[in-house]
Amino acid sequence: MNEVYELLSGHYVEDQEAMFRFNYSASFLNWALKSPGWLKEWHVGVRVVTTKKLVAFISGIPVCLRIRENTIKCSEINFLCIHKKLRSKRLAPVLIKEITRRCNLEKVWNAIYTAGIVLPKPISTCRYYHRSLDWLKLHEVGFSPLPPSSTKARQITRYHLGTQTKTKGLREMKIEDVDAVRDLLTRYLTRFDMAPIFDKAEIEHWFLNIEGPGKERVIWTYVVEDAAGKITDMFSFYSLESSVIGNRKHDTIRAAYLYYYATESAFTGSRKDLKVRLNELVADALVLAKKVS
């Protein structure tokens, strides 16, 4: 895993002029690549014959996916990475073909993956929305430009966040909440045509922070417990650090990615009530993310 970390940290970048490069930690890679049921054979690397140095990598993890009324067993392909000196050598198609072959050996015939461009026949698309937690730092590293009609002071005020959450009963998820979180999230995801199906072990892996010596935290999950002790809401986010290239003042930035969320308001109220509740939960998620950034 350390070699994968070094390869991704040094070469997982789309172009030579990029200002930022993902800086994956070993803890993040263990979280992302070793979910329940993971297979060593689905972590595929290419090494130099003489030095044994890892110069290319691709991975897959098993996923149970519901598409409307159908449930399929598939693989989630990720972390395709090739050393800069080997780009344009047509190595990527070789890696994709090999991971496909290995998935087929396990009787898995479907795969999902993401791309930053539109590839033929996408089954789903999404858009990233950014909300600055520290606008001044993002401006100083070149991520957030200063709008022509604004000033730095105005931008800092605009993105100011409070220090306290507002949702009553909000607390961090515990091991005792696994069944309740799974039930709530499963019901919430039935609202969509396509969604993963999580078993209990996967809920523990993807949402529960397990502390250990030298282990960097990756995931934060919070639940809302009402007066009767029922879990009515949940939301989560994970952290991913990026190296800042060529900046004298800052060398890293940390981003919090909103992960999964669910709320009983989807079943008990109107669409307007759901929108209000989700805004309340995300507002608290921003406050909590700011504290750990």
C-alpha positions in Angstrom: 0.0 0.0 0.0 2.9 2.4 0.6 4.1 2.0 -3.0 0.6 2.7 -4.3 0.5 5.8 -2.1 3.9 7.0 -3.5 2.7 6.4 -7.1 -0.6 8.1 -6.7 0.9 11.1 -4.8 3.6 11.6 -7.4 1.7 10.9 -10.6 -2.1 11.0 -10.0 -2.5 14.4 -11.8 -4.2 15.1 -15.1 -1.8 17.6 -16.7 1.7 19.1 -16.2 0.4 22.6 -15.5 -1.9 21.6 -12.6 -1.7 23.6 -9.4 -2.8 20.9 -7.2 -2.2 17.1 -6.8 -4.1 14.7 -4.7 -2.0 13.6 -1.7 -3.6 10.3 -0.7 -2.7 9.1 2.8 -2.1 5.4 3.5 -5.2 5.5 5.8 -7.3 6.8 2.9 -6.1 4.2 0.5 -6.8 1.4 3.0 -10.3 2.8 3.5 -11.0 3.1 -0.2 -9.4 -0.1 -1.4 -10.1 -2.6 1.4 -13.8 -2.5 1.8 -15.5 -5.8 2.9 -15.0 -8.5 0.4 -12.1 -6.8 -1.3 -9.8 -9.0 -3.4 -6.1 -8.8 -3.6 -6.3 -9.9 -7.2 -8.3 -6.7 -8.0 -5.4 -4.5 -7.1 -3.3 -4.6 -10.3 0.2 -3.1 -10.6 2.9 -2.9 -13.2 6.5 -3.0 -12.1 9.8 -2.4 -13.7 11.5 -5.7 -14.2 14.9 -4.7 -13.0 14.1 -2.4 -10.1 10.6 -3.7 -9.1 9.4 -0.1 -8.9 5.7 0.3 -9.2 4.9 2.4 -12.3 1.2 1.8 -13.0 -1.8 0.8 -11.0 -5.6 0.1 -11.3 -8.0 -1.2 -8.6 -11.5 -2.6 -8.2 -13.7 -3.3 -5.2 -16.9 -5.4 -5.1 -20.2 -3.5 -5.0 -23.8 -4.5 -4.9 -25.8 -2.1 -7.0 -29.5 -1.6 -7.4 -30.7 -0.3 -10.7 -34.5 0.3 -10.5 -35.9 -3.1 -9.5 -32.7 -5.1 -10.5 -29.8 -5.9 -8.2 -26.5 -6.7 -9.8 -23.1 -7.6 -8.5 -20.4 -5.4 -10.0 -17.0 -3.9 -9.4 -16.1 -0.3 -8.8 -13.0 0.6 -10.8 -10.8 3.4 -9.4 -7.3 4.9 -9.0 -6.1 4.3 -12.6 -2.6 5.8 -12.4 0.4 5.7 -14.8 3.9 7.1 -14.3 4.4 10.3 -16.2 7.2 8.8 -18.3 4.9 6.0 -19.5 2.0 8.2 -20.6 0.9 7.9 -24.2 2.2 4.3 -24.4 -1.3 2.8 -24.5 -0.8 1.3 -21.1 -4.2 2.4 -19.8 -6.2 0.1 -22.1 -4.0 -2.8 -21.1 -4.7 -2.1 -17.4 -8.5 -1.8 -18.0 -8.5 -5.1 -20.0 -6.6 -6.9 -17.3 -8.9 -5.7 -14.5 -11.8 -6.7 -16.6 -10.4 -10.2 -17.0 -9.9 -10.6 -13.3 -13.4 -9.4 -12.5 -14.8 -11.9 -15.0 -12.9 -14.7 -13.2 -15.0 -13.9 -10.2 -18.2 -14.1 -12.3 -18.5 -10.3 -12.2 -19.6 -8.9 -15.6 -20.5 -5.3 -14.8 -18.3 -2.4 -13.6 -18.8 1.2 -12.7 -16.3 4.0 -12.9 -16.1 7.8 -13.1 -14.4 10.2 -15.5 -13.9 13.9 -15.7 -15.0 13.9 -19.3 -18.2 12.6 -21.0 -17.5 9.1 -22.2 -19.9 7.2 -24.5 -23.2 6.0 -22.9 -22.9 7.4 -19.3 -25.4 6.0 -16.9 -25.3 9.0 -14.6 -23.7 12.4 -14.4 -23.1 14.8 -11.5 -21.7 18.3 -10.9 -19.3 19.3 -8.2 -20.3 22.3 -6.0 -17.7 24.0 -3.9 -18.3 25.9 -0.7 -15.3 27.7 0.7 -14.4 27.0 4.3 -11.4 29.2 4.3 -11.8 31.6 1.3 -8.6 33.6 1.9 -6.4 30.5 1.8 -8.1 29.2 -1.3 -7.6 32.6 -2.9 -3.9 32.6 -2.0 -3.3 29.2 -3.5 -5.1 30.2 -6.7 -8.2 28.1 -6.3 -10.7 30.9 -5.7 -10.4 34.0 -7.9 -11.5 37.4 -6.5 -14.7 38.5 -8.2 -14.3 41.9 -10.0 -17.1 43.5 -8.0 -15.9 42.3 -4.6 -13.1 42.6 -2.2 -11.2 40.2 0.0 -12.9 41.4 3.1 -16.3 40.9 1.5 -15.5 37.4 0.4 -14.2 36.4 3.8 -17.5 37.8 5.4 -19.6 36.1 2.7 -18.1 32.6 3.5 -18.0 33.1 7.3 -19.2 30.1 9.3 -20.4 29.9 12.8 -18.6 27.7 15.4 -21.7 25.8 16.8 -24.1 23.4 15.1 -27.8 24.1 15.4 -29.5 20.7 15.0 -30.8 19.4 18.3 -29.7 15.8 19.0 -26.8 15.9 16.6 -23.9 13.7 17.6 -21.1 11.6 16.1 -22.1 8.1 15.0 -21.2 5.2 17.3 -20.9 1.4 16.7 -24.4 1.0 18.3 -25.9 3.1 15.5 -24.9 0.8 12.7 -28.2 -1.0 12.3 -30.3 2.2 12.6 -28.1 4.1 10.1 -28.3 1.2 7.7 -32.1 1.1 7.9 -32.4 4.8 7.4 -29.9 5.0 4.5 -31.4 2.0 2.8 -34.9 3.5 2.9 -33.6 6.9 1.8 -31.7 5.4 -1.2 -34.8 3.7 -2.5 -35.9 7.1 -3.7 -33.4 6.9 -6.5 -33.2 4.8 -9.6 -29.7 3.7 -9.0 -28.0 3.2 -5.6 -25.6 0.9 -3.8 -26.9 -1.7 -1.3 -24.9 -1.7 1.9 -24.8 -4.6 4.3 -23.9 -4.2 8.0 -20.2 -4.7 7.5 -20.1 -2.1 4.7 -21.9 0.4 6.9 -19.2 -0.1 9.6 -16.4 0.2 7.1 -17.6 3.2 5.1 -19.1 5.3 7.8 -17.6 4.4 11.2 -14.3 5.9 12.3 -12.1 3.2 13.8 -9.2 4.8 15.7 -5.8 3.1 15.8 -2.1 3.9 16.4 -0.7 6.1 13.6 -4.0 5.9 11.7 -5.1 9.1 10.1 -8.8 9.9 10.2 -10.7 9.7 6.9 -14.4 9.6 7.5 -16.8 11.6 9.8 -20.4 10.5 10.2 -23.0 12.2 12.4 -26.5 11.2 13.3 -29.5 13.0 14.8 -31.2 11.3 17.7 -34.6 12.4 18.8 -36.0 12.4 22.4 -37.2 8.8 22.0 -33.8 7.6 21.0 -34.6 7.1 17.3 -32.1 8.0 14.6 -33.9 10.5 12.3 -31.1 11.9 10.2 -27.5 11.1 9.2 -24.8 12.8 7.1 -21.1 12.1 6.5 -18.1 13.6 4.8 -14.6 12.4 4.1 -11.3 14.4 4.0 -8.8 14.4 1.1 -5.7 16.4 1.1 -4.0 18.0 -1.9 -0.5 19.3 -2.4 -0.2 22.9 -3.6 2.4 23.1 -6.4 4.6 26.2 -6.6 3.1 28.3 -3.8 5.5 29.9 -1.3 2.9 30.4 1.5 0.9 27.1 1.5 1.9 23.6 0.6 -1.4 21.7 1.3 -5.1 22.2 1.3 -7.7 19.9 2.8 -11.1 19.4 1.3 -14.2 17.8 2.9 -16.3 15.8 0.5 -20.0 15.4 1.3 -20.6 11.7 1.3 -23.9 10.0 2.0 -26.8 11.5 3.9 -30.4 10.6 4.8 -33.4 12.0 6.7 -36.8 10.8 7.8 -38.1 14.1 6.4 -38.1 12.5 3.0 -41.0 10.2 4.2 -42.8 12.4 6.7 -43.0 15.8 5.1 -43.4 17.7 1.9 -40.7 18.3 -0.7 -40.3 21.8 0.8 -39.8 20.3 4.3 -37.2 17.9 2.9 -35.3 20.8 1.3 -35.4 22.8 4.5 -34.1 19.8 6.5 -31.3 19.0 4.1 -30.2 22.7 4.2 -30.1 22.5 8.0 -28.0 19.3 8.0 -25.5 20.5 5.4 -25.1 23.8 7.3 -24.1 21.8 10.3 -21.8 19.6 8.2 -20.0 22.8 7.0 -19.4 23.9 10.6 -18.1 20.5 11.6 -15.9 20.2 8.5 -14.5 23.6 9.2 -13.4 22.5 12.7 -11.4 19.5 11.3 -10.0 21.2 8.3 
